Amino acid sequence: MGDILRDYDILGAFWVTIQLAALSAIGSLLIGTVMAIFRVSPVRTLRLIGAGYVNIVRNTPLTVLMVMSILGFSIILGLQISSDQARDSYWWAVIMLSVYHAAFVCEALRSGVNTIPLGQAEAARSIGLTFAQSLREVLLPQAFRGAIAPLGSTLIALVKNTTVAAVILGTSATPEAAGMLAQITENEGGSLGVFMIFAIGFVILTLPVGVGATSLSRRLAVKR
Amino acid sequence: MTAAHDVLFDAPGPRARRRHAVMTVVGVVLMVAGIWVVLRRMADANQLEAYQWKGFVTEPVWWTSYLLPGLWGTIKAAALSVVFAGIFGVVFGMGRLSHVPAIRWVCGVVVEFFRAVPVLMMMLFLYFGYFATSGVVSPSTAPLVSVVIALTLYNGSVIAELVRSGVHGLPKGQSEAGLSIGLTPGQTLRSIQLPQALTAMLPALVGQLVVVLKDSALGYVITYPELLSAAKTLGSAYSNTLPAYIVAALLFIVLNYLLTRLAGYVEGWLKRRGTGGGRIVTEAPAQGEAEAATT
């Protein structure tokens, strides 16, 4: 066990996991917010695009998206982000994690919009704000504060789902946690101790997110 | 939804209607342009040749030798996992509600642990670390066993939480009534609270099926012959990799969409039925989390 800890860069693998999670969290928040705006917008086509995005992406397994990105988009369609294969897989993993979790961010924000009392939107309209203005000044700030709990759940899921990147990052130069676990298990044989190290690593990563989201959602809840 | 929209913005006047028309056109143009770029790239990469697509209609063997066995693998793993996860969930959910602190504590730790550990890691460890090498099960069933155990542990823990929140969501009078007619706490839980909680959970349980179905695609990594692996084999056999993946993704989407609709239908049915379940279903956070935590 001591040898394994010395021979394999487990902390480095978790650092890749954290990078993937952080980059994809930003990406999915951006795409998810745009889609949420589409879904509540007055333009019917935009609403349809938003709904279509959510229904398609949410019902596709992340594994399928990952495999498709590298074997389909990168290799066959030649949409390479980097000529270095490990880097290419890394950025495709970030893109697919962002695209996938954006659907859940969008739904979380929409549930946040639903927590806003009707009077708020009516008030915004009655003082003459346009839809864009009322979205920016009244609706979205409250929606984000009302959506912290589901957004926290999505972030936890995202941290755990970074392991699916192992499908394409595998045992490359920069494996993330699951790829590293697979590498160690295949080379050194299965050891419950090693598995527990990785499992506890994820508990350590996700526990603060859950606790933080709960306390933030309480502290920032809009007093009504 | 329409009701919410009516409040978010005014009925459009002439100027707003013009603006909306412009945005509609811009949206459609962007979408069509996006699709066109993708199709162009696919055409450039020779992924739009007729022979790569026609077989899905004209060649029954594409389905009988590749896609249908794959689909069956996916459904088999998902169905087994759901059954076991249901049992696991009810047992550990009841454990978390036990009045014996030690049982409550142990079940709590088990449930929280398996909810925090990524399914893929469990699968990789079970397969490469144990079943592939130990010879406990035959090499051909080792991947299935690993997939089912990993999915059971994770989804069972999620269901255990659903059971717990379902029972907590019941009106307090239910357990008080049970205790006051002389039932023990265990009897009250089993014969009064649990049946009501399970009915209320039904939509969330069907929703969990979507999660299991999607997660079963992870079996791809440990060589379990499910839909995604089948698509890969089909793709290399007939050199139509991308079309095969797209069709596999479509199958997943249709299946999951139908399951989501079924969950909505069950929810509506429970509401219409009116008794017991309907009003307890509102444990939105638990369901949201279950939904978010999918691969």
Chai-1 contact restraints between the chains, C-beta under 6 A:
chainA,res_idxA,chainB,res_idxB,connection_type,confidence,min_distance_angstrom,max_distance_angstrom,comment,restraint_id
A,V40,B,L8,contact,1.0,0.0,6.0,A-B,restraint_1
A,P42,B,F9,contact,1.0,0.0,6.0,A-B,restraint_2
A,V43,B,H20,contact,1.0,0.0,6.0,A-B,restraint_3
A,V43,B,M23,contact,1.0,0.0,6.0,A-B,restraint_4
A,V43,B,T24,contact,1.0,0.0,6.0,A-B,restraint_5
A,T45,B,T24,contact,1.0,0.0,6.0,A-B,restraint_6
A,T45,B,G27,contact,1.0,0.0,6.0,A-B,restraint_7
A,T45,B,V28,contact,1.0,0.0,6.0,A-B,restraint_8
A,L46,B,G27,contact,1.0,0.0,6.0,A-B,restraint_9
A,N59,B,I253,contact,1.0,0.0,6.0,A-B,restraint_10
A,N59,B,N256,contact,1.0,0.0,6.0,A-B,restraint_11
A,N59,B,Y257,contact,1.0,0.0,6.0,A-B,restraint_12
A,T60,B,A249,contact,1.0,0.0,6.0,A-B,restraint_13
A,T60,B,F252,contact,1.0,0.0,6.0,A-B,restraint_14
A,T60,B,I253,contact,1.0,0.0,6.0,A-B,restraint_15
A,P61,B,K214,contact,1.0,0.0,6.0,A-B,restraint_16
A,P61,B,A217,contact,1.0,0.0,6.0,A-B,restraint_17
A,P61,B,F252,contact,1.0,0.0,6.0,A-B,restraint_18
A,L62,B,T295,contact,1.0,0.0,6.0,A-B,restraint_19
A,T63,B,A217,contact,1.0,0.0,6.0,A-B,restraint_20
A,T63,B,L218,contact,1.0,0.0,6.0,A-B,restraint_21
A,T63,B,Y220,contact,1.0,0.0,6.0,A-B,restraint_22
A,V64,B,A217,contact,1.0,0.0,6.0,A-B,restraint_23
A,V64,B,L228,contact,1.0,0.0,6.0,A-B,restraint_24
A,V64,B,A249,contact,1.0,0.0,6.0,A-B,restraint_25
A,M68,B,Y245,contact,1.0,0.0,6.0,A-B,restraint_26
A,G72,B,L242,contact,1.0,0.0,6.0,A-B,restraint_27
A,G72,B,Y245,contact,1.0,0.0,6.0,A-B,restraint_28
A,I76,B,A45,contact,1.0,0.0,6.0,A-B,restraint_29
A,I76,B,T241,contact,1.0,0.0,6.0,A-B,restraint_30
A,I76,B,L242,contact,1.0,0.0,6.0,A-B,restraint_31
A,L77,B,R41,contact,1.0,0.0,6.0,A-B,restraint_32
A,L77,B,A45,contact,1.0,0.0,6.0,A-B,restraint_33
A,F104,B,A292,contact,1.0,0.0,6.0,A-B,restraint_34
A,L118,B,V7,contact,1.0,0.0,6.0,A-B,restraint_35
A,A121,B,V7,contact,1.0,0.0,6.0,A-B,restraint_36
A,A121,B,L8,contact,1.0,0.0,6.0,A-B,restraint_37
A,R125,B,D10,contact,1.0,0.0,6.0,A-B,restraint_38
A,F131,B,F9,contact,1.0,0.0,6.0,A-B,restraint_39
A,A149,B,P285,contact,1.0,0.0,6.0,A-B,restraint_40
A,P150,B,G288,contact,1.0,0.0,6.0,A-B,restraint_41
A,S153,B,E289,contact,1.0,0.0,6.0,A-B,restraint_42
A,S153,B,A292,contact,1.0,0.0,6.0,A-B,restraint_43
A,T154,B,A292,contact,1.0,0.0,6.0,A-B,restraint_44
A,A157,B,A292,contact,1.0,0.0,6.0,A-B,restraint_45
A,A157,B,A293,contact,1.0,0.0,6.0,A-B,restraint_46
A,K160,B,P118,contact,1.0,0.0,6.0,A-B,restraint_47
A,N161,B,T295,contact,1.0,0.0,6.0,A-B,restraint_48
A,T163,B,P118,contact,1.0,0.0,6.0,A-B,restraint_49
A,T163,B,L120,contact,1.0,0.0,6.0,A-B,restraint_50
A,T163,B,M121,contact,1.0,0.0,6.0,A-B,restraint_51
A,V164,B,L120,contact,1.0,0.0,6.0,A-B,restraint_52
A,V164,B,T295,contact,1.0,0.0,6.0,A-B,restraint_53
A,V167,B,V221,contact,1.0,0.0,6.0,A-B,restraint_54
A,A178,B,L120,contact,1.0,0.0,6.0,A-B,restraint_55
A,A178,B,M121,contact,1.0,0.0,6.0,A-B,restraint_56
A,L181,B,M121,contact,1.0,0.0,6.0,A-B,restraint_57
A,L181,B,L124,contact,1.0,0.0,6.0,A-B,restraint_58
A,A182,B,L124,contact,1.0,0.0,6.0,A-B,restraint_59
A,T185,B,F128,contact,1.0,0.0,6.0,A-B,restraint_60
A,T185,B,G129,contact,1.0,0.0,6.0,A-B,restraint_61
A,E186,B,F128,contact,1.0,0.0,6.0,A-B,restraint_62
A,G190,B,G129,contact,1.0,0.0,6.0,A-B,restraint_63
A,G190,B,Y130,contact,1.0,0.0,6.0,A-B,restraint_64
A,F195,B,F125,contact,1.0,0.0,6.0,A-B,restraint_65
A,A199,B,V117,contact,1.0,0.0,6.0,A-B,restraint_66
A,F202,B,A116,contact,1.0,0.0,6.0,A-B,restraint_67
A,F202,B,V117,contact,1.0,0.0,6.0,A-B,restraint_68
A,V203,B,A116,contact,1.0,0.0,6.0,A-B,restraint_69
A,T206,B,A116,contact,1.0,0.0,6.0,A-B,restraint_70
